[in-house]
Amino acid sequence: MTADVQPPVRPATLEDVAAVAGVSRATVSRVINGATTVDPALRRVVEEAVATTGYVPNRAARSLVTRRTDSVALVVSERERRPVSEPFIGRMFSDPHFGRVVAGLMDVLRPAGIQMVLMLSDDETSRNQLLSYLRQGHVDGVVLISSHADDPLPALLHDTRLPAVLAGRPRNPSPLTYVEADQRAGAQMAADHLAALGRRNIGTIAGPQDMPAGQVRLTGFLDALEQHGIGDVVTAEGGFTHAGGAAAMRQLLRERPGLDAVFIASDLMAQGALPVLLRAGRDVPGDVAVVGFDDSTAAVACDPPLTTVRQPVEEMAAEMARLLLKQIGSPADGPAPSVVFHPTLVRRESA
């Protein structure tokens, strides 16, 4: 008894797609390669034919024609010499902000068929390895999250001539496109809110002062309080970490026991700081009003839920992805104009 042997199923070809769509092979090729000159209605017909036939583009062959890899790098750059007790990767993945950035990027990249490669740079060796990888053409573009003001990577990225978008305005002028929230305006919202509550004995837990976001949130908050006639503000730095927020809150209470309000420059630091207040017998918001910054998952996890300045991180990340894809698709146009999003105050129970 002999079993029937079925012939192998032949993969669908460009010709098969063209026959189903009723168009030329060249038109199918232009659609699959992302040409922008194809009529939208015709593009939809071809895309439906691709789905019907199950056609899968040959990525290797396509790369030879388009010179694209269909992948981009998400580069996270930090300053050097962090303590061993604060591992770079551990802090990155425990920060709600990072997860929101990835989600926003993938919302745009995934439907476009673009893969994302995560790359880390926290010392000179890893920075050189990164630049070597980029120059070898492994990715079509870069989204850079840089956490320190004197980071050389923005300038080095520009030298590679790869399309690139920065998460946040760089401290030094750069021709690269960036996307950010108006950090200063957000900090001013926090100051205005606390002043409107009648709080006068105010402190703040700032982010690292070697980071643009840390610098601008602090100066924006202090300048806004000056406008309300409040100049004596006690300050502690919390490193944008949970543990740093707790340590900074203990410092503020030692220096200013009569504190009646605190602006904490990230929700993650606020999540560490609030239990310190409660253990010290300070009611929130009765004794101490607290405002955070980000509107991340940490804000709603706080007890009480945190009043905070919302920056639309997912929307900002999606815009970074769109701007990067635009540069990749039309490199002759150069960098697109930078985009600044406006923050809002989200009122909950802490202030």
N, C-alpha and C positions, 0 to 999 in steps of 0.2 A: 504494500500500500504506500503510495507516494503522496506526500502533502503538496498542495498547490503552492508554488512560490510566486508571490506577488512582485512584479517589477518595482524597483524603487520609484518613489514619487519625485518627479523632476521639479526642482525649485522654479518658482515663477521668475520670468525675465522681464526686462524693460519692454520687449516686444509684446509680451502677454498683457502688461499693463496698458500699453498703447492701444492694443486691439480692443480691450474692454472699454477704455475711455473714448475710443474713436478719435484719437489724436496721433500725432507723429511721435516717433521714438525720441526725437530731439526735445519735444515739448515736455515729455515725461522726465527726461534727464534734467531739464532746467528746473522743474518743480522740485525734484528730489534733491538737487544741489542748492536749493534755497534762493534761486534767482528772483529778484524783486520786480522783474519786467513782465511776469506772467499775469494775465488777467485773473482777478480773484475768482470769478465764476469758473474759469477753466481750471484753476488750481484745485477748487473743490471737487471737480469731476475727476481729476487725476488722483487726488487723495482718496476718493471713494473707490476708485479702481485698484489702488494699492491695497486698500483694506480687503477688497473682494478677492483679489488674487493671492493675498498673503505674501506679496513681494517684500523681500528684505534686502535693503541696499548693501552692497559690498563695501564696507567701511574702508578697507585698505585701498581698493581701487578708487573710491571716491576721494580719499585723501591725496592720491597722486594728482587728481585733477584740480581739486579745490585748494590744496595745500593747507587743509584744516584737519584738526584732530578731533573735533567735536567734544572737547573737554576744556575746562577752565580750572584755574587754581584759586582756592581760597587760602590766602596766606595770612597767618596770624603771627605778628611780630611783637616781641616784648623786649624790654631792656635786659641787659645782662646782670649777672651776679645776684639773682634771687636766692634766698636761703634754701638749703636742701629740704627744709621742713615745709616749703611751699612749692611743690613740684608744678612745673608749668602746665603740663597736660591735665593734671588733677584739678587745678584751679579753673582752667578753661572750661572743662566739661561740667563743673559744678556751678558755673555762673549761668543763671537763666537768660541773660542777655545773649550769650553765644548761641544757645539753642534757637532763640527767636530769629537771629540773623540767618542761620542755616535754613530754617523753615521758609523765610521770605525769599531767599535765593532759589531754593528748590521749587517753589511755586512757579517760577518763571523758567528756570533751566530745564526742569524735567519735561514739560510739554514740548520744548524745543529739541528734545533728544540730546541734550548736552549733559555730560558727566562732570562731576565736580571732584577735584583732588584736593584734599586738605594737606597743607604744608606748614611747618612750624619754623620760626626763626627766633632764637633767643641768645645767640652768640655769634661770633665772627665765623666760626666753622660752618654752622648751619646756614648762615647767610650766604656764604660762598657756594655751598652745595646747592642752595635754592637757585641762585643766579645761574649756575652752570646748567641746571635742569631746564630753566626757562629759555636760556639761549639755544639749547639744543632742539627747540621746537616741539616739546612734548605737550604743550597746551596752547590754546588760541588767545588767552587773555588771563588777566589776574584781577581778583578783588582783594584788596589789602586792608586788613584790620591792624592798625598800628597803635600801640598803647603808650608810646613815649614821644616827647616833643622833639628830641634830637635824633630820631630814627633816620639813618641814612637811606633806608630802602625806597622811599618815594623817588628820590633823585636817581638811585640806581635802576629802579624800574623804568623810569623815563628813558634812561640810556639804552635799555634793551629794545626800545621801539615797539614793545608789545602793547596792545590795547590794555588799559588798566583803569580801575575806578577805586578811589579811596573811601573807606568808611570814616567819615569825619574830615573836617577842614584841617589841613596840615598847618603847623605853626609857621613854617617858612613858605613863602610864595612858591607855587608849583604849577606847571602847565597841566597836570593831571586833573581829571574830573573827580569831584568828590560829592558825596551825599551826606547830609547831617541834619540833625534837629538844631534849632536855635537854642543852644545851651544857656546863653546869657538870659534870654527871655524866660526860659523855664525857671531859672534860679530867681529871677525877679518876681515871678508869680508866687513862688514859695514865700519870699519875703513879704510881699503885699498881703498875702493871706494871713500870715502870723501877726503882722502889724494890725490888720483889721480885727483880729480877735482880741486886741488889747494887750498882747504879750510884749514885754519890754526887756526882760532879762533873758536874752536869747543867746544860744550857742549854735555851733554848726560842726558837723563831722564831715570833713572834706575828703575828696579823693586825692590820690597822689599828685603832688605838685610838679612832677616831671611829665605829667600827662595833660594834653590840651583840655580834655573834658574836665579834669580835676581843677585845673587853673581857672577856666572860664566860669564854671559853676560857683566857685568860691568868690571870685571878684564880682560876678553878677549879683550874688546874694548880698555881699557886704555893701556894694554901691547902692543897691535898692533900699537897704535898711537906713543908709545915710540920708536918703530922701525922706524917710519917716522920722528923722531925728534920733536914730538909734545908732550909736557909734561904738559902744563898748561891747564887742561881741567876742565871746571866748571860742577858740577854735582848736580842734584836734584833728589829726589826719588818720583815716581809717583804712587806706589801702584798697578800697573797693572790695573788701572781703567780709565775710560773716564774722570771723574772729577779730578782724581789725575794727569792725564796728563796735563790738563788745568792749574791746580794750579802750577805744576812744571815748565811749560813753562813761566808762569808769573814770577816765582822766577829766572829763568835763565836770562830773559830779564832785571830784576832789577840788577842782579849781573854782567852781561856781555852784555851791550847794543850793543856792536859791533859784537855780535855773527854772524858767517857766515855759520855754519853747526850744525846740531843736530842729534845724534843717539838716537832714542827712542825705548826702549827695548820691546815694544809690540805695535801692530797696534792699539789696542783699546786706549792706551794712546796717540798715535799719532793723532787719530781722535779727541781727546779732545784738543790737543796742537795746531794743525794747525790753527783753527779759532783765537786763541790768537795771533799768529804771524800776521795773516792778519789784525786783528783789530789794531794791533800796527803799521800798515803801512809797514810791512816787506813782500816783495814779495818772494814767494816760486816757483821755486828754485833760482831766480835771486839774492836776498839778502841772503837768508838762504836755504841751501840744507838740506833736511830731509830724513833720512832713518829709516824705522821701522823694526819690527821683527815679524814673524809668517806667513805672506801672508794669512790672514783671509779675510772674507767679509768686515771687517772694512777698509782694505787697498784700495779696489776699491771704497768704499764709500767716501773716503777722497777727498777733493778738494784742490789742484790737487791730482789725483790718486797717491798712495804712492809707491815709490821705497822701497823694503823691502826684508828682508832675509826670504826665505821660508823654513819652516820645514814641511815635509809631514805628517801632523797630522793624516789624514785619514788612510794612509798606515801604520803609526806607530801603531795606535789603532787596525787595522786589524791584525797586527803581534802580538800584545799583546793577542788578542783573540785566534789566532792560537796556540801560545805558551801555553796559559792556557788550551785549549782543549787537547793539547798533554800531559800535565802533568796529567790532569784528566783521560785520557785514558790509560796512562802508568805510574801510580804513582811510580812504583818500579824504574823507570829511574831517579827520582829526578828532580830538577829544570833544565831547558834547559839553554844553554849559552845565555847570554844577547846579545841584538842587538842594534847597534848604526847606525842611519841613517845620511846621509850627507846633510847639508843644501845647498841652492843655492841662489844667488842674483837675484831678479826679478826687472828689471829696468822699472820704469814708469816715471811720470812727475815731481816728487818732488825732484829728485837729479840725 
